Amino acid sequence: MELIDIHNHSTLSSDGSSEPLDMAKRACELGVKHFALTDHIELDEFHDGEWDYWAAIDKTRPTFEMLRSEFDGKMKIYYGAEIGQAMYNLHTAEKILAEHDYDFVLGSVHRTVHYEHMSRIPDNEFDRKRVLIEYWEDMLNLVEWGNFCSLAHITFLLRFVNVDTPAGLVVEKDKRSQAAFEVYKPIIDKILEIIVKKDIALEVNSSGYRRGLGGPMASAPFIKRYKELGGKMITVGSDAHQTSDIAKDIPRCYELLRDLGFDEVCVFEKKEPKFIKI
């Protein structure tokens, strides 16, 4: 079994706290054989002045080359990025992708039109329902565009927002994913059907375990449904923003995937999937 972690953030992300070399060194110490930094490119934030995305992006290629040379023969390094909110600034997203020969691109949604900060959403029925609907609609638009390799942490929003069930119940945090799958299944099915059709992978992001969701993002109901719809491509990552979280709970993700009928996951090289047994 090869340990894989291809979703990580360094100080080339505004919220990363560990240097790229330190991240890669720790991964290698842990026995990771396939590693990628996927530093944030949040398209809705490009013009707010809080973080110089262009300067950070310019450093990613030489950083990748340095890491590839440093760990040659020890660990496979992939040139990665996480594109957030691409549909909010599509011209810039496509310009970046055209100018950089990434191996691996994650597509993600971290906000919606009415809710810029997920951690600050008012805890009432109206806002919970509106942000969840907006979230799935934004994700549907993202996958219809589809210019990326893997759909990142499909249940990310559930770290912050509870789910109102048809019976009027508000569930515990570790039950949110199942409740969301049941309440929003029609649009979730559309999202999953499109990524299957477009050969976009589904990410299983181990940070859900350490964020109290009781499982990865995507969780078991989403992974199972993806498989039922014909999905075969799974990527795994820890979403580490510091060295201490690298590869955390990846073996638990493997165990869950095997229980759900998957015996391999994939990495991407030049945006082409390469399958690896787990």
N, C-alpha and C positions, 0 to 999 in steps of 0.2 A: 504494500500500500504506500503510495507516494503522497506526501503531505503537500498540499497546494494552498496558496493564499494569494489571490490576484485582485484583492480590493483593499488598498491601504492608502493612508494619507500622511504625508510628511510636512515639514515646514514650508513646502511649496503650495500648501493649502493654508488658507487663512486661519483654520481651526486646528492645524496640525502642530504637535509639540515636540516632535523628534526629527532630527536631521535624516535625510535620505540614506546616507551611509550607515548610520546607526540602526535604522529600520531594517536594512538589508542584512547587516551583520547579525542582528538578533534572529532574523528569519533563518539564516544559514545555521546558526547555533542550535536552533530548534529542529533542524533536519528538514526544513522546507526545501522542496526540489523545484517548485515552480512559483515564482514571485513576481508581483507587479506593484508599482506605485501607480495609483489612479487618482492623482491630485485633482481637487475640485475645480471645475470650470462652470461657475454659476452664471448663466447667461442673463438673468434678470438683474444682476448686481454690477455689470460691467461699467456703468457710468455713475455709480454713487460715490466713487472716490475713496471708499474705505479700504480697498485692497487692490493692488496693481496686478490685475490678472495677466496683462500682456507681458509684464516683466517676469512673472512666475512661469508662464507658458514658455517663454524664451529659454528658460533654464532647464526645462524638462528633457529635451533631447540630449544635451551634454551630460546631464545627470544619468540618464539611461545608459549612455555609452560608457561612462565611468563605472557604473555598477556592473554592466555586462563584462567589462574587462576585469574588474576586481574579483568577480565570482565565477569566472570562466572555469568550467569543469566541475564546479561545486554546486551550482544552482542556476537554473534557467531563468533569465530575466526577460520580462516582456515590457514593451513600451506602451504604457496605459494612460487613460484619462477617464474621468467621470464627468459627463456632460449633464448638468442640471438645468431644468427649465428651458430646454432648447427652443421650444415653441414661442417663448417670450422674446427671443432675439434670434430668429432663424437665420438671418443673413450672416451674423457673426458666427453662429455655430457652424454653419456650412463652410465659412471662410477658414476657420480654425481646422476643421477636419480635412479640408483640401490641402492645407499647407503643412500638415504633420502626418507622417506615415505611421500612425499608431498601429500596434499589434492588436490592441484590445481597447474597446470603448464601452463603458457602462452608460446607459441612459437612465436618468432618474428624475423624480419629482420631489422637491423639498418644500414647496409652498403652493398656494393657489391664488387666484386673482384677488380674493378678499382677505386672505390670511397670509401675511408675509412671514410671520414667525410662528411656526407650529407650536412652540412651547408656550405661547401667550394667548391661545384660543380660549375665549370665555366658556366656562363649563356649564352650558345650558343646552336644552334640547335643540333650539333653533340653530345655534352655531355648530353644534356637533353634527347635525344632519347636513347643513349647508356645506361645511368644509369637506365632509366625506364625499358628497356628490361631486363637488368641484375637483377633488383629488382624483377620483376615478375618471372623470371626464378629461382632465388634463393628461392623465396617463394614456387614455384611449387615443387622444390626439398625438401624443408622443409616439406610440407604437405604429400608428398609421403613417407617420413620417418614416420611422424605422431605420434611421441612418446610424445604427450602433450595433454592438455585438450581443449585449446581454441586458435584460431589464433588471435594474437594481432594486433590491429590498422593496418588493411590491407592497408590503404591509408596514412600511416606515411610519406612516401617519399614526398608526395605532400605538406607537410609543407615547403619544401625547394626548390622544383623543379617545374617549370611550364610545361605545356603540349602543344606540337605543334600539332594542329589539321590538318587533311588532307587538309584543305583549306589554311593552312599556318598561321592560327591565333594563337596568344598567349593569353590565356584567363586570366581573373581576378582570384585572389587567391580563392575566394569563389565559383568559377565555375570549378576549376581544377578537382574535383572528377568526375563530370559528364563527362567532356571531356576525362579523363583517362579511364573511364568505356567504353565509346564508341570506343576509339582508340584501346584499348588493350583487348577488350571483349573476343576474343577467348581464350587467356591464363588465363584471370580472370575466365571465365567459367570452365576451367579445374581445377583451384585451388578450386573453390567453389564446383564443383562436387565431388572432392576427399574428402573434409572435410565432406560433407554430407554422403558419402559412409563410411567413417571411424568413424563417430559419433564424430567428432571434432566440438566444438562450434565455432561460429563467435563472436568475441568481438565487442561491441559497446562502443567505448572509448570516453568519453565526452570531452577530452582535445582538440578535433578538434574545438569545439566552441571557446575556449579561444585562440587558435592558428590561428584564422582568416579564417578557412576553411568553415565557414558557416554551419557546422553540425558536427556530430561525425565521428569517424573513426572506423568502416566502415560507409560510408554515405548511404543515402536513396537508390540510384540505386543498390549498392552492397547488401544491406539488402533485398531489394525487389527481386533481382535475386536469392539470397540464398534461400529465401522462395519458389520461383517458382521451384527451383531444388529439393525441398523437405526438406530443412533445417528447423529445429525446435529448435535448441539449441543456445541461445544467452546469453553471459555474459556481464556484464556492469562494468565499472571501470572509475575512474577519472584520472588515471595515475599521481596522485599527487606525487610531490617530496618535498613538504613542507606542513605544517598543513593547510595553508590558502586555498589550492586547494582541500582538501578532500571533496568528494561528490559533487563537483561543477558541475552543469548542469546535474546531473543524472536524476532529474525529467524531464528535456527536452528530454533526451534520451527515457524515458518511454513514453512520449507523442508521439514522433516520432514512436516508436515501435508499439504502439496501433494503430496509423494511418495506419501502414503498415500491420496490421492484427495479431500482436503478443499480446497475453494477459498474457504471463509469460516469465520469464527469468530463468536462472539456476545458481546455485553455484555448487561447486564440493567438495565432502567429500570422502576421500580415492579414489579420481579420478572418483567417480561415480556421475553423475548429479542428482541434487535435484532441482525440479522446484518450482518456487515461483510466485504467481500472482502479476501482476503490475496494 
